[in-house]
Amino acid sequence: MRHRKAGRTLSRTASHRLALMRNLTSALIRAKDGRIITTVEKAKEARPFVEKLITLARQGTLQARRLAKARLGPCAHAPARADDEDTESRTILTKLFEDIGPRFHDRPGGYTRIIKRHERRLGDAGKTAFLELLKEGETKVRARAPSLPTTPVPKVTETPEPEKPPSK
């Protein structure tokens, strides 16, 4: 029985899974457009890891920075690519706390989106998906088109049938 065994093991040991989550998170933060391509299962497992880090980044305190650094491990000090000139001084941790945290300051949760792709991975034909950060002010679910106003259906009253003439 598999009771209380939450989460996917992804055919990896615990330390390998942690390293995988750290690498996926750093790749997502490092990405210029805030989007990476991975398998659907890895994206579904990486989403809570990333969202907890963004929640820490929203707080912006020294304690939150220390917790995020401990959670990211050595990936926290990896250089983050940026549009500006000083790419050497910016790390993933600073980009997380200076750019991504303030972007989601008013949002209560749901900072990422998983979009499934139709293209399969070469080699083992695994299902792939985009794992992306939402843009500022973007909502997770698109609003539906307003439905037509419902008008009450008039009640149909039974009309008495005309009497048939007697047959001969």
Secondary structure by P-SEA (a helix, b strand, c coil): cccccccccccccaaaaaaaaaaaaaaaaaccccbbbbcaaaaaaaaaaaaaaaaaaaaccaaaaaaaaaaacccccccccccccccccccaaaaaaccccccccccccccbbbbbbcccccccccbbbbbccccccccccccccccccccccccccccccccccccc
